[in-house]
């Protein structure tokens, strides 16, 4: 990988992963989501992270298609 390719990869792939940091606020939000929507702990963390990142859509084949959690819409990309 060239330096320019590494910079492009860093900018488009790695840096966006750091937009949401794990911390107390994320954990509390995940706990509230888990309780209210009766999701598993890990699904609640995914939803809380997506909300913190400002996502409007969450692609998931595990969560209920069409489920709306606050401003987040769950979409199963394999649903026909």
FIKOLZA-1660 file (N, C-alpha, C; in steps of 0.1 Angstrom, whole numbers, plus 5000, padded with zeros to 4 digits):
% residues 80
   i   px   py   pz ch aa at
   1 5009 4988 5000  A  X  N
   1 5000 5000 5000  A  X CA
   1 5009 5012 5000  A  X  C
   2 5006 5021 4991  A  X  N
   2 5014 5034 4990  A  X CA
   2 5010 5043 5002  A  X  C
   3 5017 5053 5004  A  X  N
   3 5014 5063 5014  A  X CA
   3 5001 5070 5011  A  X  C
   4 4998 5073 4999  A  X  N
   4 4986 5080 4995  A  X CA
   4 4974 5070 4997  A  X  C
   5 4976 5057 4994  A  X  N
   5 4965 5047 4996  A  X CA
   5 4963 5046 5011  A  X  C
   6 4973 5046 5019  A  X  N
   6 4972 5045 5034  A  X CA
   6 4964 5057 5039  A  X  C
   7 4967 5068 5034  A  X  N
   7 4960 5080 5039  A  X CA
   7 4945 5080 5035  A  X  C
   8 4942 5075 5023  A  X  N
   8 4929 5074 5019  A  X CA
   8 4921 5064 5027  A  X  C
   9 4928 5052 5030  A  X  N
   9 4922 5042 5038  A  X CA
   9 4919 5047 5053  A  X  C
  10 4929 5054 5058  A  X  N
  10 4928 5060 5071  A  X CA
  10 4916 5070 5072  A  X  C
  11 4915 5078 5062  A  X  N
  11 4905 5089 5061  A  X CA
  11 4891 5083 5060  A  X  C
  12 4889 5073 5051  A  X  N
  12 4876 5068 5048  A  X CA
  12 4871 5056 5056  A  X  C
  13 4881 5049 5062  A  X  N
  13 4877 5036 5069  A  X CA
  13 4880 5037 5084  A  X  C
  14 4892 5041 5088  A  X  N
  14 4896 5040 5102  A  X CA
  14 4890 5052 5110  A  X  C
  15 4892 5064 5105  A  X  N
  15 4888 5076 5113  A  X CA
  15 4873 5076 5116  A  X  C
  16 4865 5073 5107  A  X  N
  16 4850 5073 5110  A  X CA
  16 4847 5063 5121  A  X  C
  17 4855 5053 5123  A  X  N
  17 4852 5043 5134  A  X CA
  17 4855 5049 5148  A  X  C
  18 4862 5060 5148  A  X  N
  18 4865 5067 5161  A  X CA
  18 4855 5078 5164  A  X  C
  19 4845 5080 5156  A  X  N
  19 4835 5091 5158  A  X CA
  19 4828 5088 5171  A  X  C
  20 4825 5076 5175  A  X  N
  20 4818 5073 5187  A  X CA
  20 4827 5066 5197  A  X  C
  21 4829 5072 5208  A  X  N
  21 4838 5067 5219  A  X CA
  21 4830 5060 5229  A  X  C
  22 4835 5049 5234  A  X  N
  22 4829 5042 5245  A  X CA
  22 4831 5050 5258  A  X  C
  23 4820 5051 5266  A  X  N
  23 4821 5058 5278  A  X CA
  23 4808 5057 5286  A  X  C
  24 4808 5064 5297  A  X  N
  24 4796 5063 5306  A  X CA
  24 4783 5066 5299  A  X  C
  25 4783 5077 5291  A  X  N
  25 4771 5081 5285  A  X CA
  25 4765 5071 5275  A  X  C
  26 4775 5064 5267  A  X  N
  26 4770 5054 5258  A  X CA
  26 4765 5042 5266  A  X  C
  27 4771 5038 5277  A  X  N
  27 4767 5027 5284  A  X CA
  27 4753 5029 5291  A  X  C
  28 4751 5041 5296  A  X  N
  28 4738 5044 5302  A  X CA
  28 4727 5044 5291  A  X  C
  29 4730 5050 5280  A  X  N
  29 4720 5050 5269  A  X CA
  29 4717 5036 5264  A  X  C
  30 4727 5027 5263  A  X  N
  30 4725 5013 5259  A  X CA
  30 4717 5006 5270  A  X  C
  31 4719 5009 5283  A  X  N
  31 4711 5003 5293  A  X CA
  31 4696 5007 5292  A  X  C
  32 4694 5020 5289  A  X  N
  32 4680 5025 5287  A  X CA
  32 4673 5019 5275  A  X  C
  33 4681 5017 5264  A  X  N
  33 4676 5011 5252  A  X CA
  33 4672 4996 5255  A  X  C
  34 4681 4989 5262  A  X  N
  34 4679 4975 5265  A  X CA
  34 4666 4974 5273  A  X  C
  35 4664 4982 5283  A  X  N
  35 4652 4981 5291  A  X CA
  35 4640 4984 5284  A  X  C
  36 4640 4995 5276  A  X  N
  36 4627 5000 5270  A  X CA
  36 4623 4991 5258  A  X  C
  37 4633 4987 5250  A  X  N
  37 4630 4979 5238  A  X CA
  37 4633 4964 5239  A  X  C
  38 4637 4960 5251  A  X  N
  38 4640 4946 5254  A  X CA
  38 4649 4939 5244  A  X  C
  39 4660 4946 5241  A  X  N
  39 4670 4941 5232  A  X CA
  39 4681 4934 5240  A  X  C
  40 4689 4926 5234  A  X  N
  40 4701 4921 5241  A  X CA
  40 4711 4932 5244  A  X  C
  41 4720 4930 5253  A  X  N
  41 4730 4940 5256  A  X CA
  41 4738 4944 5244  A  X  C
  42 4743 4935 5236  A  X  N
  42 4751 4938 5225  A  X CA
  42 4743 4946 5214  A  X  C
  43 4731 4942 5212  A  X  N
  43 4722 4949 5202  A  X CA
  43 4720 4963 5207  A  X  C
  44 4718 4965 5220  A  X  N
  44 4716 4978 5226  A  X CA
  44 4728 4987 5225  A  X  C
  45 4740 4981 5226  A  X  N
  45 4752 4989 5224  A  X CA
  45 4753 4993 5209  A  X  C
  46 4750 4984 5200  A  X  N
  46 4750 4988 5186  A  X CA
  46 4740 4999 5183  A  X  C
  47 4728 4998 5188  A  X  N
  47 4718 5009 5186  A  X CA
  47 4723 5022 5192  A  X  C
  48 4727 5021 5204  A  X  N
  48 4732 5033 5211  A  X CA
  48 4744 5040 5203  A  X  C
  49 4752 5032 5198  A  X  N
  49 4764 5037 5190  A  X CA
  49 4759 5043 5177  A  X  C
  50 4749 5037 5171  A  X  N
  50 4744 5042 5158  A  X CA
  50 4737 5056 5161  A  X  C
  51 4730 5056 5172  A  X  N
  51 4723 5069 5175  A  X CA
  51 4733 5080 5178  A  X  C
  52 4744 5076 5186  A  X  N
  52 4754 5086 5189  A  X CA
  52 4762 5091 5177  A  X  C
  53 4763 5082 5167  A  X  N
  53 4769 5086 5154  A  X CA
  53 4760 5094 5145  A  X  C
  54 4748 5096 5149  A  X  N
  54 4738 5103 5141  A  X CA
  54 4733 5096 5129  A  X  C
  55 4733 5082 5129  A  X  N
  55 4728 5074 5118  A  X CA
  55 4713 5075 5118  A  X  C
  56 4707 5074 5107  A  X  N
  56 4693 5074 5105  A  X CA
  56 4688 5060 5102  A  X  C
  57 4696 5052 5097  A  X  N
  57 4693 5038 5093  A  X CA
  57 4703 5028 5099  A  X  C
  58 4698 5017 5104  A  X  N
  58 4707 5006 5109  A  X CA
  58 4703 4994 5101  A  X  C
  59 4713 4989 5093  A  X  N
  59 4711 4976 5086  A  X CA
  59 4713 4965 5095  A  X  C
  60 4704 4956 5097  A  X  N
  60 4705 4944 5105  A  X CA
  60 4695 4933 5101  A  X  C
  61 4700 4921 5100  A  X  N
  61 4692 4910 5098  A  X CA
  61 4687 4904 5111  A  X  C
  62 4692 4908 5122  A  X  N
  62 4689 4903 5135  A  X CA
  62 4678 4910 5142  A  X  C
  63 4677 4923 5140  A  X  N
  63 4667 4931 5147  A  X CA
  63 4655 4932 5138  A  X  C
  64 4643 4935 5144  A  X  N
  64 4630 4935 5137  A  X CA
  64 4630 4946 5126  A  X  C
  65 4628 4941 5114  A  X  N
  65 4627 4951 5102  A  X CA
  65 4616 4961 5105  A  X  C
  66 4619 4973 5103  A  X  N
  66 4609 4984 5105  A  X CA
  66 4609 4990 5119  A  X  C
  67 4616 4984 5128  A  X  N
  67 4617 4989 5142  A  X CA
  67 4622 5003 5142  A  X  C
  68 4616 5012 5149  A  X  N
  68 4621 5026 5150  A  X CA
  68 4624 5028 5165  A  X  C
  69 4637 5031 5167  A  X  N
  69 4642 5035 5180  A  X CA
  69 4647 5049 5180  A  X  C
  70 4639 5058 5186  A  X  N
  70 4641 5072 5185  A  X CA
  70 4642 5076 5170  A  X  C
  71 4653 5082 5166  A  X  N
  71 4654 5086 5152  A  X CA
  71 4660 5076 5143  A  X  C
  72 4662 5064 5148  A  X  N
  72 4669 5053 5141  A  X CA
  72 4659 5043 5135  A  X  C
  73 4660 5040 5122  A  X  N
  73 4651 5030 5116  A  X CA
  73 4659 5018 5113  A  X  C
  74 4654 5006 5117  A  X  N
  74 4661 4993 5115  A  X CA
  74 4656 4988 5101  A  X  C
  75 4665 4984 5093  A  X  N
  75 4662 4978 5080  A  X CA
  75 4669 4965 5078  A  X  C
  76 4662 4955 5074  A  X  N
  76 4668 4942 5071  A  X CA
  76 4671 4943 5056  A  X  C
  77 4684 4943 5052  A  X  N
  77 4687 4944 5038  A  X CA
  77 4684 4932 5030  A  X  C
  78 4681 4920 5037  A  X  N
  78 4678 4908 5030  A  X CA
  78 4663 4905 5029  A  X  C
  79 4655 4914 5034  A  X  N
  79 4641 4912 5034  A  X CA
  79 4636 4914 5019  A  X  C
  80 4628 4905 5015  A  X  N
  80 4623 4906 5001  A  X CA
  80 4609 4913 5001  A  X  C
% end
